[in-house]
């Protein structure tokens, strides 16, 4: 079931030379996604983790 936001989405697939064409997004996949994490939220979570004991990997996304 698409929401109003889903109807306005634009997903692009880019190749190496920068040419873009319409691509598939989460709403195009069969079934429902179990979790979706936006890039800005993920970056904020990594930025907020100051204690190394709580990190599961060596480093987070590069920003």
The first five atom37 places (N, CA, C, CB, O) and aatype in JSON, in Angstrom:
{
  "aatype": [20, 20, 20, 20, 20, 20, 20, 20, 20, 20, 20, 20, 20, 20, 20, 20, 20, 20, 20, 20, 20, 20, 20, 20, 20, 20, 20, 20, 20, 20, 20, 20, 20, 20, 20, 20, 20, 20, 20, 20, 20, 20, 20, 20, 20, 20, 20, 20, 20, 20, 20, 20, 20, 20, 20, 20, 20, 20, 20, 20, 20, 20, 20],
  "atom_mask": [
    [1, 1, 1, 1, 1],
    [1, 1, 1, 1, 1],
    [1, 1, 1, 1, 1],
    [1, 1, 1, 1, 1],
    [1, 1, 1, 1, 1],
    [1, 1, 1, 1, 1],
    [1, 1, 1, 1, 1],
    [1, 1, 1, 1, 1],
    [1, 1, 1, 1, 1],
    [1, 1, 1, 1, 1],
    [1, 1, 1, 1, 1],
    [1, 1, 1, 1, 1],
    [1, 1, 1, 1, 1],
    [1, 1, 1, 1, 1],
    [1, 1, 1, 1, 1],
    [1, 1, 1, 1, 1],
    [1, 1, 1, 1, 1],
    [1, 1, 1, 1, 1],
    [1, 1, 1, 1, 1],
    [1, 1, 1, 1, 1],
    [1, 1, 1, 1, 1],
    [1, 1, 1, 1, 1],
    [1, 1, 1, 1, 1],
    [1, 1, 1, 1, 1],
    [1, 1, 1, 1, 1],
    [1, 1, 1, 1, 1],
    [1, 1, 1, 1, 1],
    [1, 1, 1, 1, 1],
    [1, 1, 1, 1, 1],
    [1, 1, 1, 1, 1],
    [1, 1, 1, 1, 1],
    [1, 1, 1, 1, 1],
    [1, 1, 1, 1, 1],
    [1, 1, 1, 1, 1],
    [1, 1, 1, 1, 1],
    [1, 1, 1, 1, 1],
    [1, 1, 1, 1, 1],
    [1, 1, 1, 1, 1],
    [1, 1, 1, 1, 1],
    [1, 1, 1, 1, 1],
    [1, 1, 1, 1, 1],
    [1, 1, 1, 1, 1],
    [1, 1, 1, 1, 1],
    [1, 1, 1, 1, 1],
    [1, 1, 1, 1, 1],
    [1, 1, 1, 1, 1],
    [1, 1, 1, 1, 1],
    [1, 1, 1, 1, 1],
    [1, 1, 1, 1, 1],
    [1, 1, 1, 1, 1],
    [1, 1, 1, 1, 1],
    [1, 1, 1, 1, 1],
    [1, 1, 1, 1, 1],
    [1, 1, 1, 1, 1],
    [1, 1, 1, 1, 1],
    [1, 1, 1, 1, 1],
    [1, 1, 1, 1, 1],
    [1, 1, 1, 1, 1],
    [1, 1, 1, 1, 1],
    [1, 1, 1, 1, 1],
    [1, 1, 1, 1, 1],
    [1, 1, 1, 1, 1],
    [1, 1, 1, 1, 1]
  ],
  "atom_positions": [
    [[0.85, -1.18, 0.0], [0.0, 0.0, 0.0], [0.89, 1.23, 0.0], [-0.96, 0.0, 1.22], [1.64, 1.43, 0.95]],
    [[0.83, 2.04, -1.01], [1.66, 3.24, -1.11], [1.03, 4.37, -0.31], [1.84, 3.65, -2.58], [-0.19, 4.54, -0.28]],
    [[1.88, 5.15, 0.32], [1.41, 6.32, 1.05], [1.58, 7.54, 0.16], [2.18, 6.51, 2.39], [2.11, 7.44, -0.94]],
    [[1.12, 8.7, 0.64], [1.26, 9.93, -0.15], [2.72, 10.23, -0.42], [0.6, 11.11, 0.58], [3.06, 10.68, -1.52]],
    [[3.59, 9.98, 0.55], [5.01, 10.22, 0.35], [5.55, 9.24, -0.69], [5.79, 10.08, 1.68], [6.36, 9.61, -1.53]],
    [[5.11, 8.01, -0.63], [5.56, 7.01, -1.59], [5.16, 7.35, -3.02], [5.01, 5.67, -1.23], [5.88, 7.01, -3.96]],
    [[4.03, 8.0, -3.2], [3.59, 8.35, -4.54], [4.43, 9.48, -5.13], [2.12, 8.75, -4.52], [4.5, 9.61, -6.35]],
    [[5.06, 10.3, -4.29], [5.87, 11.43, -4.78], [7.34, 11.1, -4.87], [5.68, 12.62, -3.88], [8.15, 11.98, -5.18]],
    [[7.72, 9.87, -4.61], [9.14, 9.54, -4.53], [9.78, 9.52, -5.91], [9.33, 8.2, -3.85], [9.11, 9.33, -6.93]],
    [[11.08, 9.7, -5.92], [11.86, 9.56, -7.15], [13.12, 8.8, -6.79], [12.2, 10.97, -7.79], [13.95, 9.29, -6.02]],
    [[13.28, 7.62, -7.32], [14.45, 6.78, -7.07], [15.23, 6.68, -8.36], [14.05, 5.36, -6.53], [14.68, 6.38, -9.42]],
    [[16.54, 6.95, -8.28], [17.38, 6.93, -9.47], [18.48, 5.91, -9.33], [17.97, 8.31, -9.74], [18.99, 5.69, -8.24]],
    [[18.83, 5.29, -10.43], [19.96, 4.38, -10.5], [21.05, 5.08, -11.3], [19.55, 3.0, -11.16], [20.81, 5.52, -12.43]],
    [[22.25, 5.19, -10.72], [23.36, 5.88, -11.38], [24.41, 4.87, -11.82], [23.99, 6.92, -10.44], [24.7, 3.92, -11.1]],
    [[24.97, 5.09, -13.01], [26.09, 4.25, -13.42], [27.4, 5.03, -13.23], [25.93, 3.79, -14.91], [27.37, 6.15, -12.73]],
    [[28.52, 4.46, -13.61], [29.82, 5.06, -13.33], [30.04, 6.42, -13.98], [30.9, 4.13, -13.77], [30.73, 7.27, -13.42]],
    [[29.48, 6.64, -15.15], [29.7, 7.92, -15.82], [28.68, 8.98, -15.41], [29.67, 7.74, -17.32], [28.67, 10.07, -15.98]],
    [[27.82, 8.68, -14.45], [26.86, 9.65, -13.92], [25.52, 9.66, -14.61], [27.44, 10.99, -14.0], [24.66, 10.47, -14.26]],
    [[25.32, 8.8, -15.58], [24.03, 8.72, -16.25], [23.03, 8.11, -15.28], [24.12, 7.88, -17.55], [23.3, 7.1, -14.63]],
    [[21.87, 8.74, -15.18], [20.86, 8.21, -14.27], [19.63, 7.77, -15.03], [20.48, 9.25, -13.21], [19.3, 8.29, -16.1]],
    [[18.94, 6.78, -14.44], [17.69, 6.28, -14.99], [16.81, 5.9, -13.82], [17.93, 5.06, -15.97], [17.32, 5.67, -12.72]],
    [[15.5, 5.83, -14.02], [14.62, 5.45, -12.92], [15.02, 4.1, -12.33], [13.15, 5.4, -13.4], [15.34, 3.16, -13.07]],
    [[15.01, 4.01, -11.02], [15.41, 2.78, -10.34], [14.3, 2.27, -9.44], [16.67, 3.01, -9.54], [13.21, 2.82, -9.4]],
    [[14.6, 1.22, -8.71], [13.63, 0.62, -7.79], [13.92, 1.07, -6.37], [13.67, -0.93, -7.89], [15.08, 1.18, -5.97]],
    [[12.87, 1.32, -5.61], [13.0, 1.71, -4.21], [12.4, 0.66, -3.3], [12.35, 3.06, -3.97], [12.01, -0.41, -3.75]],
    [[12.32, 0.98, -2.01], [11.78, 0.04, -1.03], [10.32, -0.31, -1.31], [11.91, 0.6, 0.37], [9.9, -1.44, -1.07]],
    [[9.54, 0.65, -1.81], [8.12, 0.37, -2.07], [7.92, -0.51, -3.29], [7.37, 1.66, -2.25], [6.83, -1.05, -3.48]],
    [[8.95, -0.66, -4.12], [8.85, -1.52, -5.3], [9.14, -2.98, -4.98], [9.79, -1.03, -6.38], [8.9, -3.85, -5.82]],
    [[9.66, -3.27, -3.81], [10.0, -4.63, -3.43], [8.75, -5.38, -2.97], [11.07, -4.64, -2.31], [7.83, -4.76, -2.42]],
    [[8.69, -6.68, -3.18], [7.53, -7.44, -2.7], [7.51, -7.51, -1.18], [7.54, -8.86, -3.29], [8.57, -7.55, -0.54]],
    [[6.34, -7.52, -0.61], [6.22, -7.58, 0.84], [6.48, -6.22, 1.47], [7.17, -8.61, 1.42], [6.47, -5.19, 0.79]],
    [[6.71, -6.23, 2.78], [6.97, -4.98, 3.5], [8.39, -5.02, 4.06], [5.94, -4.76, 4.64], [8.81, -6.06, 4.57]],
    [[9.13, -3.91, 3.98], [10.48, -3.9, 4.58], [10.37, -3.99, 6.1], [11.25, -2.62, 4.16], [9.47, -3.4, 6.69]],
    [[11.29, -4.73, 6.72], [11.24, -4.87, 8.17], [11.77, -3.62, 8.86], [12.04, -6.09, 8.62], [11.32, -3.28, 9.96]],
    [[12.72, -2.93, 8.24], [13.26, -1.7, 8.81], [13.91, -0.88, 7.71], [14.28, -2.01, 9.95], [14.53, -1.42, 6.8]],
    [[13.76, 0.42, 7.82], [14.4, 1.34, 6.89], [15.07, 2.42, 7.72], [13.38, 1.96, 5.86], [14.43, 3.03, 8.57]],
    [[16.36, 2.65, 7.48], [17.09, 3.66, 8.24], [17.59, 4.71, 7.27], [18.27, 3.03, 9.03], [18.39, 4.42, 6.38]],
    [[17.12, 5.95, 7.44], [17.57, 7.03, 6.57], [19.03, 7.35, 6.84], [16.7, 8.29, 6.77], [19.5, 7.19, 7.97]],
    [[19.74, 7.8, 5.82], [21.16, 8.1, 5.94], [21.46, 9.17, 6.96], [21.7, 8.51, 4.63], [22.45, 9.06, 7.69]],
    [[20.63, 10.23, 7.05], [20.89, 11.29, 8.01], [20.68, 10.81, 9.44], [20.0, 12.49, 7.72], [21.4, 11.24, 10.35]],
    [[19.73, 9.93, 9.65], [19.5, 9.38, 10.99], [20.64, 8.46, 11.37], [18.15, 8.64, 11.06], [21.11, 8.48, 12.51]],
    [[21.1, 7.63, 10.43], [22.22, 6.74, 10.7], [23.48, 7.53, 11.05], [22.49, 5.83, 9.5], [24.19, 7.17, 11.99]],
    [[23.75, 8.6, 10.32], [24.93, 9.44, 10.6], [24.82, 10.08, 11.98], [25.09, 10.53, 9.52], [25.82, 10.15, 12.7]],
    [[23.63, 10.53, 12.36], [23.45, 11.13, 13.68], [23.65, 10.1, 14.78], [22.05, 11.75, 13.79], [24.22, 10.42, 15.83]],
    [[23.19, 8.87, 14.57], [23.4, 7.83, 15.57], [24.88, 7.52, 15.74], [22.64, 6.55, 15.18], [25.35, 7.38, 16.87]],
    [[25.63, 7.42, 14.63], [27.07, 7.17, 14.73], [27.77, 8.34, 15.4], [27.67, 6.93, 13.33], [28.68, 8.14, 16.2]],
    [[27.34, 9.56, 15.1], [27.96, 10.74, 15.69], [27.71, 10.79, 17.2], [27.43, 12.03, 15.01], [28.57, 11.23, 17.96]],
    [[26.54, 10.34, 17.62], [26.19, 10.37, 19.03], [26.86, 9.3, 19.88], [24.73, 10.25, 19.17], [26.86, 9.4, 21.1]],
    [[27.43, 8.29, 19.25], [28.08, 7.21, 20.0], [29.52, 7.61, 20.3], [28.04, 5.87, 19.2], [30.38, 7.59, 19.42]],
    [[29.77, 7.98, 21.55], [31.1, 8.46, 21.92], [31.95, 7.38, 22.58], [30.99, 9.64, 22.84], [33.18, 7.45, 22.52]],
    [[31.33, 6.39, 23.19], [32.08, 5.36, 23.89], [32.4, 4.21, 22.95], [31.3, 4.85, 25.12], [31.48, 3.58, 22.42]],
    [[33.7, 3.91, 22.72], [34.07, 2.83, 21.79], [33.54, 1.46, 22.21], [35.56, 2.76, 21.67], [33.38, 0.58, 21.36]],
    [[33.27, 1.25, 23.49], [32.8, -0.05, 23.96], [31.43, -0.4, 23.37], [32.72, -0.07, 25.48], [31.07, -1.58, 23.31]],
    [[30.67, 0.6, 22.93], [29.34, 0.35, 22.4], [29.32, 0.16, 20.9], [28.43, 1.48, 22.77], [28.28, -0.18, 20.33]],
    [[30.43, 0.37, 20.24], [30.46, 0.23, 18.78], [30.69, -1.22, 18.39], [31.56, 1.12, 18.18], [31.5, -1.93, 18.99]],
    [[29.96, -1.65, 17.37], [30.09, -3.04, 16.92], [31.09, -3.18, 15.78], [28.73, -3.57, 16.48], [31.58, -4.28, 15.53]],
    [[31.4, -2.09, 15.1], [32.36, -2.11, 13.99], [33.41, -1.04, 14.21], [31.64, -1.9, 12.64], [33.26, -0.2, 15.11]],
    [[34.46, -1.05, 13.41], [35.58, -0.14, 13.6], [35.2, 1.32, 13.37], [36.7, -0.51, 12.68], [35.65, 2.2, 14.11]],
    [[34.37, 1.6, 12.36], [33.99, 2.98, 12.11], [32.64, 3.03, 11.41], [35.06, 3.7, 11.27], [32.2, 2.05, 10.81]],
    [[31.99, 4.18, 11.49], [30.68, 4.36, 10.88], [30.8, 4.94, 9.49], [29.83, 5.26, 11.74], [31.87, 4.92, 8.88]],
    [[29.69, 5.47, 8.98], [29.71, 6.03, 7.63], [30.6, 7.26, 7.57], [28.29, 6.39, 7.17], [30.7, 8.0, 8.55]],
    [[31.23, 7.48, 6.45], [32.11, 8.63, 6.31], [31.3, 9.86, 5.94], [33.21, 8.37, 5.27], [30.58, 9.85, 4.94]],
    [[31.42, 10.89, 6.74], [30.73, 12.18, 6.48], [31.71, 13.29, 6.61], [29.54, 12.4, 7.43], [31.35, 14.46, 6.43]]
  ]
}
